[in-house]
């Protein structure tokens, strides 16, 4: 089988992930920036590092590259609408819904998430058609809320514990 972008995307979609809204403060313009992403992963416990990636073609790339900090807001299942809002390129005011506060370095932090990781932006590396961002976790919060999941190109609820 040829490894086409479509085949790879389909196979990668078989891996269930959580859903996040990743945010920062644009250093150049002082505007809040946010995107929906499921490319988030733990990297290291000592030191506390996390990893995520963003397409090189993203209009938000420059803001995240220049930001001193970013926040990973791990969405709870009741935040599906916010996930869709931040995934849309047509939404003029992404931060017009949800309860937002200013986190470290000005990165917007969303209330009601199952977890939030406030990070210092420590490294970036181009890898294929994406940029990998590594952040040192400086502050975190978590709540016993069911997470929003993504699998096979669709949103899902957690389901029964086995």
Secondary structure, 3 states (H helix, E strand, C coil): CCCCHHHHHHHHCCCCEECEEEEEECCCCCCEEEEEECCCEEEECCCCEEEEEEECCCCCHHHHHHCCEEEEEECEHHHHHHHHHHHCCCCCCHHHCCCEEECHHHCEEECCCCEEEEEEEEEEEEECCEEEEEEEEEEEEECCCCECEEECCEEECCCCCC
